[in-house]
Amino acid sequence: MAFYTVMTPPPGSGGLRSEIEQARLTPESFSWGAFLFTGLWLLGKRLWLATLVFVLVLGGLIYLRSRFGLHPGALTLSYWTIALFLGFEGNNLVARKLARKGWRLADVVEARDLPEAERRYFERALAAYPPVPRAAAPAAAPQPLPPSGSLPIIGLFPEAKGR
């Protein structure tokens, strides 16, 4: 079983139900994409600062190789060490990026895969959501309608004019 971190958007972005629907689940596991496609994965996740640091470190290593004769094996070892670090910490970088934008940690879910984690989170979150009150039973005798000029207007227009 894997663990998934659930992040919800900042408050005020459309109500509780909207926040639950916009939740992002990130797995707490090794990221093969970050390990195999390091720079492209960083760009794909829009981790601009991490991408810049990665490019500068890689550029520095290439400079050391050309200027001081750093062994090519050391360059390869350094690259795969960075890739291994991003494989382990890549999903945490995504979660930290969301936290800097104001997203909140809502839950941690244990599940076999992402669809099951989403289902478990939505079941838990919607169980805490207050239920909609049921409409009252209709009265025995229908109420007479008030005159047409005194009916409340529902919609975008504050008053009815000529319709």
PLY file of the C-alpha trace (Angstrom):
ply
format ascii 1.0
element vertex 163
property float x
property float y
property float z
element edge 162
property int vertex1
property int vertex2
end_header
0.00 0.00 0.00
1.16 3.50 -0.81
0.47 6.77 0.95
-0.89 9.82 -0.86
-0.70 13.39 0.42
-3.89 15.37 -0.20
-3.48 19.12 -0.74
-6.51 21.43 -1.02
-6.52 24.92 -2.55
-6.45 28.08 -0.44
-9.66 28.98 1.43
-12.12 31.16 -0.39
-11.65 29.55 -3.78
-15.29 28.56 -4.22
-16.55 26.91 -1.04
-15.79 23.70 0.80
-17.19 21.38 -1.84
-15.20 23.13 -4.58
-12.03 22.82 -2.51
-12.65 19.10 -2.07
-13.16 18.66 -5.82
-9.94 20.57 -6.65
-7.77 18.56 -4.23
-4.46 17.24 -5.55
-3.12 13.87 -4.46
0.63 13.30 -4.65
2.10 9.87 -3.96
4.63 9.47 -1.15
6.76 7.11 -3.20
9.71 7.02 -5.58
9.12 9.06 -8.73
10.43 7.15 -11.73
9.73 10.10 -14.01
11.92 12.38 -11.91
14.66 9.74 -11.84
14.72 8.96 -15.56
13.80 12.34 -17.09
15.20 14.69 -14.47
15.23 18.09 -16.22
12.12 17.44 -18.30
10.22 16.23 -15.24
11.15 19.39 -13.35
9.94 21.53 -16.25
6.75 19.49 -16.59
5.92 20.02 -12.92
6.72 23.75 -13.29
9.40 23.67 -10.62
11.28 26.61 -12.11
13.72 27.25 -9.25
14.62 23.56 -8.96
15.13 23.43 -12.74
17.43 26.46 -12.58
19.46 24.90 -9.75
19.68 21.61 -11.67
20.89 23.36 -14.84
23.46 25.44 -12.90
24.84 22.39 -11.07
25.03 20.40 -14.29
26.64 23.35 -16.07
29.16 23.71 -13.23
30.06 20.03 -13.48
30.54 20.30 -17.24
32.71 23.38 -16.70
34.81 21.48 -14.13
35.23 18.65 -16.60
36.40 20.89 -19.43
38.51 23.27 -17.32
40.13 20.95 -14.79
39.83 17.55 -16.47
37.16 16.05 -14.20
36.79 12.37 -15.04
33.70 11.60 -17.21
32.70 8.91 -14.70
32.50 11.55 -11.97
30.17 13.62 -14.16
27.96 10.59 -14.79
27.97 9.64 -11.12
27.03 13.21 -10.13
24.14 13.29 -12.62
22.68 9.97 -11.43
23.10 11.04 -7.81
21.03 14.15 -8.51
18.51 12.02 -10.42
18.28 9.58 -7.50
17.72 12.47 -5.06
14.93 13.85 -7.27
13.43 10.38 -7.56
13.07 10.23 -3.79
12.23 13.89 -3.12
10.50 15.00 -6.34
6.94 14.54 -5.09
7.83 16.42 -1.89
9.09 19.33 -4.02
5.68 19.44 -5.71
3.90 19.40 -2.34
6.14 22.20 -1.02
5.45 24.26 -4.14
1.71 23.92 -3.53
2.17 24.84 0.15
4.03 28.03 -0.83
1.04 28.95 -3.01
-1.29 28.64 -0.01
-2.54 25.08 -0.50
-3.18 23.19 2.74
-2.44 19.64 3.78
-5.92 18.14 4.08
-5.30 14.44 4.57
-2.97 11.50 4.08
-4.61 8.51 2.42
-3.38 4.93 2.23
-4.39 3.06 -0.93
-3.12 0.67 -3.61
-3.35 3.17 -6.47
-4.42 6.73 -7.26
-8.09 6.01 -8.14
-8.57 4.14 -4.87
-6.86 6.96 -2.94
-9.14 9.52 -4.58
-12.21 7.44 -3.75
-11.17 7.06 -0.11
-10.41 10.76 0.27
-13.69 11.87 -1.32
-15.66 9.44 0.84
-14.02 10.83 4.00
-14.20 14.47 2.96
-17.80 14.36 1.77
-18.89 12.50 4.92
-17.78 15.55 6.91
-19.58 17.87 4.48
-22.89 19.06 6.01
-25.87 17.37 4.36
-28.38 19.42 2.40
-31.64 19.76 4.40
-34.60 18.04 2.85
-37.54 20.07 1.65
-40.54 20.11 3.95
-43.57 18.09 2.95
-46.10 20.12 0.93
-48.97 21.61 2.89
-52.42 20.09 2.57
-53.93 23.17 0.93
-51.94 25.14 -1.64
-51.16 28.71 -0.66
-52.58 31.45 -2.87
-50.00 33.33 -4.94
-49.37 36.97 -4.04
-49.98 39.63 -6.67
-47.48 39.48 -9.54
-45.81 42.80 -8.65
-44.75 41.57 -5.19
-43.07 38.29 -6.23
-39.35 38.18 -5.53
-37.14 38.15 -8.61
-34.67 35.29 -8.89
-31.70 35.80 -11.18
-29.28 38.49 -12.20
-31.71 41.37 -12.60
-32.84 43.25 -9.47
-36.30 44.05 -10.76
-38.61 42.95 -13.54
-39.23 45.64 -16.15
-41.89 44.97 -18.71
-41.65 41.21 -19.03
0 1
1 2
2 3
3 4
4 5
5 6
6 7
7 8
8 9
9 10
10 11
11 12
12 13
13 14
14 15
15 16
16 17
17 18
18 19
19 20
20 21
21 22
22 23
23 24
24 25
25 26
26 27
27 28
28 29
29 30
30 31
31 32
32 33
33 34
34 35
35 36
36 37
37 38
38 39
39 40
40 41
41 42
42 43
43 44
44 45
45 46
46 47
47 48
48 49
49 50
50 51
51 52
52 53
53 54
54 55
55 56
56 57
57 58
58 59
59 60
60 61
61 62
62 63
63 64
64 65
65 66
66 67
67 68
68 69
69 70
70 71
71 72
72 73
73 74
74 75
75 76
76 77
77 78
78 79
79 80
80 81
81 82
82 83
83 84
84 85
85 86
86 87
87 88
88 89
89 90
90 91
91 92
92 93
93 94
94 95
95 96
96 97
97 98
98 99
99 100
100 101
101 102
102 103
103 104
104 105
105 106
106 107
107 108
108 109
109 110
110 111
111 112
112 113
113 114
114 115
115 116
116 117
117 118
118 119
119 120
120 121
121 122
122 123
123 124
124 125
125 126
126 127
127 128
128 129
129 130
130 131
131 132
132 133
133 134
134 135
135 136
136 137
137 138
138 139
139 140
140 141
141 142
142 143
143 144
144 145
145 146
146 147
147 148
148 149
149 150
150 151
151 152
152 153
153 154
154 155
155 156
156 157
157 158
158 159
159 160
160 161
161 162
